[in-house]
Amino acid sequence: MKNPKFGYARPTTLDEALDLLASSEDAKLLAGGQSLLPVLALRLGSPDLVVDIGRVPGLDEITLAADGSVAIGALVRHAEVEDSHTVAGYAPLVAAAMPWIGHRAIRNQGTTVGSIAHGDPAAEMPAVCLSTSAVMTAVSARGERSIPAADFFDGFLTTALEPDEILTKVTFPPWRTGDRGAVVEQARRHGDYALVGLSARVHVTDGVIDEAVLAFLSVASTPVRVAAAEESLIGSAPSTDAYALAAEVVSNNLTPGADVHATANYRKHLAGVLTKRALEQALMSEVAA
Ligand SMILES: Cc1cc2nc3c(=O)[nH]c(=O)nc-3n(C[C@H](O)[C@H](O)[C@H](O)COP(=O)(O)OP(=O)(O)OC[C@H]3O[C@@H](n4cnc5c(N)ncnc54)[C@H](O)[C@@H]3O)c2cc1C
């Protein structure tokens, strides 16, 4: 289908972009266009103005802070994140998510922050943000604010961002000694959106799990954690029995929907299988030790 009619602006400063957003009734930001352009072409959205931030300076960097946290700017493409040694070394769950996002051609254009701002519950990065306690930096003409990932994803394609705000960067807290993690998913074909996916992070101290975060994608209108399964892992040594129990609790607690791709029961079962797989991958070295 053809795009609806819309105005187009390509600001060259952040302030100009913010003014354009503030002065329009119904403006939409354009970053990599890999989600917005399909939305327009399918007439699922019809903004009066598209504000292309592609020429705004200062948003295209991956920064490592002294404390080990990693910030990804709004114009950094998935492919740059995938290729970054900084991300691989200091934000390993972000790196682990990248190969699951569509195909490399999509990742060459799409931005990681755009994926987070878009808030698609079938996307990998929102779940990764939840499992790593990422912090969003949102800027508007009114100033800057930080939003923790736990408060950011409000509903299907809906986030805590106000219409006049730009998500300028997302910061991933330091990966600590004892942190382990994995991103796993199952799709019908490689590169498709996941039927179910999971970003898991556990922390181990002296051979015992003392923190666990299991953030699922494609099972609800936002990424979701399963607190009961996380709690079942706390205090356990990494073991196949502990993973099996967590998997059972996940399957019993999730209430995914059904669609043409999978029934609700299949998704529940898959979520349990993926829980075991993620924990095995994340804690492989602990069990072997
Ligand atoms: C064929 C195909 C397969 C794909 N498969 C996957 C997949 O498996 N997993 C996955 O996660 N994604 C997938 N994607 C989506 C891809 O990852 C997108 O690149 C990403 O979701 C959005 O990033 P973008 O830079 O393209 O954003 P855009 O399309 O430019 O924008 C998306 C939305 O976010 C808003 N936005 C963008 N940046 C900002 C910002 N900085 N501040 C505020 N709002 C902002 C826009 O206004 C728009 O509403 C796929 C896309 C395609 C076309």
Ligand as a Chemical Component Dictionary entry (heavy atoms), coordinates in Angstrom:
data_LIG
# 
_chem_comp.id                   LIG 
_chem_comp.type                 NON-POLYMER 
_chem_comp.pdbx_formal_charge   0 
_chem_comp.three_letter_code    LIG 
# 
loop_
_chem_comp_atom.comp_id 
_chem_comp_atom.atom_id 
_chem_comp_atom.alt_atom_id 
_chem_comp_atom.type_symbol 
_chem_comp_atom.charge 
_chem_comp_atom.model_Cartn_x 
_chem_comp_atom.model_Cartn_y 
_chem_comp_atom.model_Cartn_z 
_chem_comp_atom.pdbx_ordinal 
LIG C1  C1  C 0 11.072 -7.490  8.047  1  
LIG C2  C2  C 0 11.338 -6.960  9.431  2  
LIG C3  C3  C 0 11.643 -7.857  10.436 3  
LIG C4  C4  C 0 11.891 -7.398  11.719 4  
LIG N1  N1  N 0 12.150 -8.306  12.708 5  
LIG C5  C5  C 0 12.364 -7.878  13.963 6  
LIG C6  C6  C 0 12.627 -8.792  15.024 7  
LIG O1  O1  O 0 12.684 -10.010 14.842 8  
LIG N2  N2  N 0 12.817 -8.272  16.265 9  
LIG C7  C7  C 0 12.757 -6.929  16.523 10 
LIG O2  O2  O 0 12.934 -6.519  17.660 11 
LIG N3  N3  N 0 12.512 -6.042  15.537 12 
LIG C8  C8  C 0 12.320 -6.476  14.286 13 
LIG N4  N4  N 0 12.066 -5.561  13.299 14 
LIG C9  C9  C 0 11.963 -4.128  13.663 15 
LIG C10 C10 C 0 13.325 -3.448  13.710 16 
LIG O3  O3  O 0 14.092 -3.938  14.798 17 
LIG C11 C11 C 0 13.174 -1.933  13.838 18 
LIG O4  O4  O 0 14.350 -1.396  13.375 19 
LIG C12 C12 C 0 12.968 -1.366  15.207 20 
LIG O5  O5  O 0 11.879 -1.964  15.836 21 
LIG C13 C13 C 0 12.645 0.132   15.175 22 
LIG O6  O6  O 0 13.792 0.855   14.957 23 
LIG P1  P1  P 0 13.846 1.971   13.848 24 
LIG O7  O7  O 0 15.097 2.744   14.078 25 
LIG O8  O8  O 0 13.684 1.355   12.515 26 
LIG O9  O9  O 0 12.597 2.891   14.263 27 
LIG P2  P2  P 0 11.525 3.636   13.354 28 
LIG O10 O10 O 0 10.832 2.685   12.465 29 
LIG O11 O11 O 0 12.129 4.834   12.738 30 
LIG O12 O12 O 0 10.538 4.101   14.515 31 
LIG C14 C14 C 0 9.729  3.166   15.196 32 
LIG C15 C15 C 0 8.828  3.895   16.209 33 
LIG O13 O13 O 0 9.610  4.362   17.307 34 
LIG C16 C16 C 0 9.588  5.802   17.368 35 
LIG N5  N5  N 0 10.961 6.212   17.650 36 
LIG C17 C17 C 0 12.073 5.789   16.994 37 
LIG N6  N6  N 0 13.164 6.304   17.583 38 
LIG C18 C18 C 0 12.727 7.067   18.614 39 
LIG C19 C19 C 0 13.383 7.844   19.620 40 
LIG N7  N7  N 0 14.711 7.949   19.657 41 
LIG N8  N8  N 0 12.613 8.486   20.540 42 
LIG C20 C20 C 0 11.255 8.385   20.498 43 
LIG N9  N9  N 0 10.583 7.660   19.579 44 
LIG C21 C21 C 0 11.307 7.001   18.656 45 
LIG C22 C22 C 0 9.076  6.266   16.015 46 
LIG O14 O14 O 0 8.394  7.489   16.100 47 
LIG C23 C23 C 0 8.150  5.129   15.622 48 
LIG O15 O15 O 0 6.907  5.291   16.258 49 
LIG C24 C24 C 0 11.839 -5.991  11.994 50 
LIG C25 C25 C 0 11.553 -5.088  10.974 51 
LIG C26 C26 C 0 11.307 -5.557  9.692  52 
LIG C27 C27 C 0 10.995 -4.562  8.610  53 
# 
loop_
_chem_comp_bond.comp_id 
_chem_comp_bond.atom_id_1 
_chem_comp_bond.atom_id_2 
_chem_comp_bond.value_order 
_chem_comp_bond.pdbx_ordinal 
LIG C1  C2  SING 1  
LIG C2  C3  SING 2  
LIG C2  C26 DOUB 3  
LIG C3  C4  DOUB 4  
LIG C4  N1  SING 5  
LIG C4  C24 SING 6  
LIG N1  C5  DOUB 7  
LIG C5  C6  SING 8  
LIG C5  C8  SING 9  
LIG C6  O1  DOUB 10 
LIG C6  N2  SING 11 
LIG N2  C7  SING 12 
LIG C7  O2  DOUB 13 
LIG C7  N3  SING 14 
LIG N3  C8  DOUB 15 
LIG C8  N4  SING 16 
LIG N4  C9  SING 17 
LIG N4  C24 SING 18 
LIG C9  C10 SING 19 
LIG C10 O3  SING 20 
LIG C10 C11 SING 21 
LIG C11 O4  SING 22 
LIG C11 C12 SING 23 
LIG C12 O5  SING 24 
LIG C12 C13 SING 25 
LIG C13 O6  SING 26 
LIG O6  P1  SING 27 
LIG P1  O7  DOUB 28 
LIG P1  O8  SING 29 
LIG P1  O9  SING 30 
LIG O9  P2  SING 31 
LIG P2  O10 DOUB 32 
LIG P2  O11 SING 33 
LIG P2  O12 SING 34 
LIG O12 C14 SING 35 
LIG C14 C15 SING 36 
LIG C15 O13 SING 37 
LIG C15 C23 SING 38 
LIG O13 C16 SING 39 
LIG C16 N5  SING 40 
LIG C16 C22 SING 41 
LIG N5  C17 SING 42 
LIG N5  C21 SING 43 
LIG C17 N6  DOUB 44 
LIG N6  C18 SING 45 
LIG C18 C19 SING 46 
LIG C18 C21 DOUB 47 
LIG C19 N7  SING 48 
LIG C19 N8  DOUB 49 
LIG N8  C20 SING 50 
LIG C20 N9  DOUB 51 
LIG N9  C21 SING 52 
LIG C22 O14 SING 53 
LIG C22 C23 SING 54 
LIG C23 O15 SING 55 
LIG C24 C25 DOUB 56 
LIG C25 C26 SING 57 
LIG C26 C27 SING 58 
# 
